[in-house]
Amino acid sequence: MYAGHYYSEVTVIQMIQDGQIKEIDTWYWAYVVGFAVLLVLGACMQYQVLRKEERQKAREEAAKNPYSRVPGSNGNFNPSGSMINEMK
């Protein structure tokens, strides 16, 4: 579906060069703002999905690590040999 009032890039460039930027329809600028909003939302969504996938991969790798399954350690390793949360 085409809502109208959208200029081609060539037309917009020509209008700007001719000093007619104020003549560009308000609906065109609404399209431009809409594209920017969708760009930001899309980037945020991709970031969230990527972060979720990375966390899942880290969990899977940790599950393969034999030291992450030491009884009573809850995955907290302290090189001194004592438990980190021992006093809590």
C-alpha positions in Angstrom: 0.0 0.0 0.0 1.3 3.4 -0.9 0.2 6.3 1.3 1.4 9.1 -1.0 3.3 12.3 -0.4 6.6 10.5 -0.6 9.2 12.1 -2.9 12.0 10.2 -4.6 15.5 10.9 -3.4 16.4 12.7 -6.7 13.4 15.0 -6.3 14.3 15.8 -2.7 18.0 16.5 -3.6 16.9 18.7 -6.4 14.5 20.7 -4.2 17.2 21.2 -1.6 19.7 22.4 -4.2 17.1 24.8 -5.6 16.5 26.2 -2.1 12.9 24.8 -1.9 13.4 22.8 1.3 10.5 24.6 2.9 8.2 23.4 0.0 8.7 19.7 0.9 5.5 18.2 2.2 5.1 17.7 5.9 4.1 14.1 5.3 7.5 13.4 3.7 9.2 14.5 6.9 6.8 12.1 8.8 8.2 9.3 6.6 11.7 10.3 7.4 11.0 10.4 11.2 9.2 7.0 10.9 12.3 5.5 9.2 14.5 6.8 11.9 12.3 5.5 14.7 12.1 2.1 13.0 15.9 2.1 12.6 16.4 2.7 16.3 13.7 0.1 17.3 15.2 -2.5 14.9 18.7 -1.9 16.3 17.5 -2.3 19.9 15.6 -5.5 19.1 18.7 -7.0 17.3 20.9 -6.0 20.3 18.5 -7.7 22.7 18.3 -10.9 20.7 22.1 -11.0 20.3 22.6 -10.4 24.0 20.2 -13.2 24.8 21.9 -15.6 22.4 25.3 -14.7 23.9 24.0 -15.4 27.4 22.6 -18.7 26.4 25.9 -19.7 24.7 27.8 -18.7 27.9 25.4 -20.8 30.0 25.9 -23.8 27.7 29.7 -23.4 27.8 29.6 -23.1 31.6 27.5 -26.3 31.8 30.3 -28.1 29.9 33.0 -26.8 32.3 33.6 -29.5 35.0 34.7 -26.9 37.6 31.3 -25.1 37.4 29.7 -28.2 38.9 31.8 -28.5 42.1 29.3 -29.4 44.9 28.5 -26.5 47.1 30.4 -23.9 45.1 27.4 -22.5 43.2 29.8 -21.7 40.5 31.8 -19.2 42.6 35.4 -20.1 42.6 37.9 -18.5 45.0 41.6 -19.3 44.3 42.3 -19.3 48.0 40.4 -22.5 48.3 37.7 -21.2 50.6 34.1 -20.7 49.6 33.2 -17.1 48.6 29.8 -17.2 50.3 30.9 -19.4 53.1 30.0 -16.9 55.9 26.6 -15.8 54.4 
